[in-house]
């Protein structure tokens, strides 16, 4: 064992055995290259109780007063500095799997060439647009809902009418939806009232009951958005890129959902 205060290597540093094509050797060697057979630990000497990998990088423990603390600018959701064991200022490539034991955070887009999965592959994003939560009333159960799908870009509002003959539409609907596409379903409560929709405008839906009796009913109202082109639900093609309309208005689950 030798202890040197400083070591300068002008050619190659090689620790281990075997031929290393990436750094070349002999007359074709690449100056400034290195090969270390590993396992190799950088940072905290006690962070890794066994050899988990060829290279193990732990927290910075150098107590030299000139060493900058292990914080680098963060561009993540928290918008704060974060402690790191490894800092890469340029692009990084991983040629195998990348396993992350905790959260995976991105300051920009996450783009996937394949499927986006969750729950250890139990849910595939392109299959359905779901949410899955602990069941609110059954212990040990879960509740899964899926997003409704349809051939038009609809929004809806629902509620209940009591002793009124008008349904006031949301104030923003006149700028969001084409009011001529409004449809409404009514369900009388407590008694048959023969409720009908007398007329519709961009602000209200006007109701009428038999003999003018008090109206008590549920309502469910749909309308198509007008802030963009109408959806073309069927088209000829092999992928979403063949869509004949403006694809920039849509986020396609399983295709470019991650970057829109």
C-alpha positions in Angstrom: 0.0 0.0 0.0 1.4 3.4 -1.0 0.3 6.8 0.1 0.9 9.7 -2.4 -0.2 13.3 -1.7 -0.8 13.8 -5.4 -0.7 11.6 -8.5 -0.7 12.8 -12.1 -1.4 10.3 -14.9 -0.6 11.7 -18.3 -1.5 8.5 -20.2 -3.9 5.9 -18.8 -5.0 4.8 -15.4 -5.8 1.1 -15.2 -6.9 -0.8 -12.1 -7.8 -4.4 -12.8 -7.3 -7.0 -15.4 -8.4 -7.6 -19.0 -8.4 -5.8 -22.3 -10.6 -2.7 -22.4 -11.6 -1.8 -26.0 -13.2 1.5 -25.0 -9.9 3.1 -23.8 -7.6 1.3 -26.3 -4.2 0.2 -25.2 -0.6 0.1 -26.3 0.3 2.4 -29.2 -3.4 3.3 -29.8 -4.2 4.3 -26.1 -6.3 7.3 -25.4 -4.5 9.7 -23.1 -6.5 10.7 -20.1 -8.6 7.6 -20.1 -9.1 5.2 -17.2 -10.3 1.7 -16.4 -11.2 0.6 -12.9 -12.5 -3.0 -12.6 -14.6 -2.2 -9.5 -16.4 -2.3 -7.3 -15.6 1.4 -6.7 -17.0 3.6 -3.9 -17.0 7.4 -4.2 -18.2 9.6 -1.4 -19.3 8.2 2.0 -17.3 5.1 2.8 -20.1 3.6 4.9 -23.1 4.3 2.7 -22.9 0.9 1.0 -22.5 -2.2 3.3 -21.9 -4.5 0.4 -20.9 -4.3 -3.3 -24.3 -3.3 -4.9 -22.8 -2.3 -8.3 -19.6 -1.5 -10.2 -19.8 2.1 -9.2 -21.4 3.3 -6.0 -21.8 7.1 -5.3 -22.7 8.2 -1.8 -23.1 11.6 -0.1 -20.1 14.0 -0.2 -18.2 13.6 3.1 -15.0 15.5 2.3 -14.4 17.9 5.2 -12.0 20.1 3.3 -13.1 23.7 3.9 -12.8 24.5 0.2 -15.2 21.8 -0.9 -18.6 23.2 -1.9 -21.5 21.7 0.0 -23.5 19.0 -1.9 -26.2 21.3 -3.3 -26.8 22.2 -6.9 -29.6 24.3 -8.4 -32.8 22.3 -8.7 -35.3 22.8 -11.6 -37.9 20.4 -10.2 -41.5 20.8 -8.9 -40.4 22.2 -5.6 -38.2 24.9 -7.2 -35.6 24.6 -4.6 -32.0 23.4 -4.2 -31.6 19.7 -3.6 -28.8 17.5 -2.2 -27.3 15.1 -4.8 -24.7 12.4 -4.7 -24.2 12.6 -8.5 -24.4 15.8 -10.6 -24.2 15.6 -14.4 -24.2 18.9 -16.3 -24.7 17.4 -19.8 -27.0 14.7 -21.2 -26.8 11.2 -19.6 -27.5 7.9 -21.3 -28.5 4.7 -19.5 -28.3 1.7 -21.8 -30.1 -0.7 -19.5 -32.9 -0.3 -17.0 -32.9 2.7 -14.6 -34.3 1.7 -11.2 -35.3 4.6 -8.9 -36.1 3.6 -5.3 -38.1 6.8 -4.6 -39.7 9.6 -6.6 -38.7 10.3 -10.2 -38.9 14.1 -10.8 -38.4 16.1 -14.0 -38.1 19.8 -14.4 -39.2 19.4 -18.1 -41.0 16.8 -20.2 -40.9 13.1 -19.7 -41.1 11.4 -23.1 -41.5 7.7 -23.5 -40.9 5.6 -26.6 -43.0 2.7 -25.2 -45.8 2.4 -22.7 -46.1 4.4 -19.5 -46.9 2.1 -16.6 -47.7 2.4 -12.9 -48.3 0.1 -10.0 -45.5 -2.2 -11.2 -47.0 -2.7 -14.6 -50.5 -3.1 -13.3 -51.8 0.0 -15.1 -50.8 1.0 -18.6 -51.6 4.6 -19.5 -52.6 3.9 -23.0 -55.2 1.3 -22.0 -57.6 3.6 -20.2 -57.6 7.0 -18.5 -58.2 5.9 -14.9 -57.7 7.0 -11.3 -57.3 4.4 -8.6 -57.7 5.4 -4.9 -58.3 3.7 -1.5 -62.0 2.9 -1.2 -63.6 5.7 0.9 -66.0 3.4 2.7 -64.7 -0.2 2.5 -61.6 -0.9 4.4 -59.2 -3.0 2.5 -60.8 -2.2 -0.8 -59.9 0.2 -3.6 -62.0 2.3 -6.0 -61.2 2.7 -9.7 -63.0 5.1 -12.0 -62.3 5.7 -15.7 -62.8 8.8 -17.8 -65.8 9.0 -20.0 -65.1 8.9 -23.7 -67.2 10.2 -26.6 -67.0 11.4 -30.2 -67.2 15.1 -29.3 -65.3 17.5 -27.1 -68.0 17.9 -24.5 -68.3 19.5 -21.1 -71.1 19.0 -18.7 -72.9 20.5 -15.7 -75.3 18.8 -13.3 -77.5 19.8 -10.4 -81.0 20.1 -9.0 -83.9 22.4 -9.5 -86.3 23.2 -6.7 -89.3 25.6 -7.1 -87.7 27.3 -10.2 -88.5 27.1 -13.9 -85.0 28.1 -15.1 -81.6 26.5 -15.0 -78.8 29.1 -14.9 -75.9 27.9 -17.0 -72.3 28.7 -15.8 -71.4 32.2 -16.7 -68.3 31.1 -18.7 -70.3 28.7 -20.9 -71.2 31.3 -23.4 -67.4 31.7 -24.2 -66.6 28.0 -23.8 -69.3 26.1 -25.6 -71.4 26.3 -28.7 -74.8 26.8 -27.1 -76.6 25.4 -30.1 -75.2 21.9 -29.1 -76.6 22.0 -25.6 -78.6 18.9 -24.6 -80.3 18.3 -21.3 -81.8 15.4 -19.4 -84.3 16.0 -16.6 -85.4 13.5 -13.8 -88.4 14.6 -11.8 -88.2 14.1 -8.0 -91.1 12.9 -5.8 -93.9 13.1 -8.4 -94.6 13.1 -12.1 -94.5 16.8 -13.1 -94.4 16.4 -16.9 -91.4 18.7 -17.0 -90.3 19.8 -20.4 -87.6 22.1 -21.8 -89.4 25.0 -23.2 -86.4 26.7 -24.8 -82.6 27.2 -24.5 -80.3 30.2 -25.0 -76.7 30.8 -24.2 -77.4 31.7 -20.6 -80.3 29.6 -19.4 -82.5 26.6 -19.9 -86.2 27.4 -19.5 -88.5 24.7 -18.0 -92.3 24.2 -18.0 -94.4 21.8 -15.9 -97.9 20.5 -16.3 -100.4 23.0 -14.9 -97.6 25.2 -13.6 -97.0 22.9 -10.6 -93.7 23.4 -8.7 -90.7 21.9 -10.4 -88.4 19.6 -8.5 -85.9 17.7 -10.6 -82.3 16.7 -11.3 -80.6 17.9 -14.5 -77.6 16.8 -16.5 -76.5 19.1 -19.3 -73.9 18.6 -22.0 -72.5 21.0 -24.6 -69.6 20.9 -27.1 -66.6 23.2 -26.7 -66.1 25.8 -29.3 -62.5 26.8 -28.4 -61.0 24.7 -31.2 -62.0 22.5 -34.1 -64.5 19.8 -33.8 -63.2 16.3 -33.1 -62.9 13.9 -36.0 -63.7 10.7 -34.2 -63.0 8.3 -37.1 -60.2 8.7 -39.6 -58.0 6.5 -41.9 -54.5 5.9 -40.7 -52.0 3.8 -38.8 -51.2 6.1 -35.8 -52.3 9.4 -34.2 -50.0 11.3 -36.5 -52.4 10.5 -39.3 -55.1 12.5 -37.7 -56.6 14.8 -40.4 -57.2 17.7 -37.9 -55.0 19.8 -35.7 -53.2 17.3 -33.4 -51.7 20.2 -31.4 -55.1 20.5 -29.7 -55.0 17.1 -28.2 -53.0 15.0 -25.7 -53.2 11.4 -26.9 -53.1 8.9 -24.1 -50.3 6.4 -24.7 -48.9 8.3 -27.7 -47.7 11.8 -26.7 -49.7 12.2 -23.4 -46.4 12.9 -21.5 -45.3 15.9 -23.5 -48.6 17.8 -24.0 
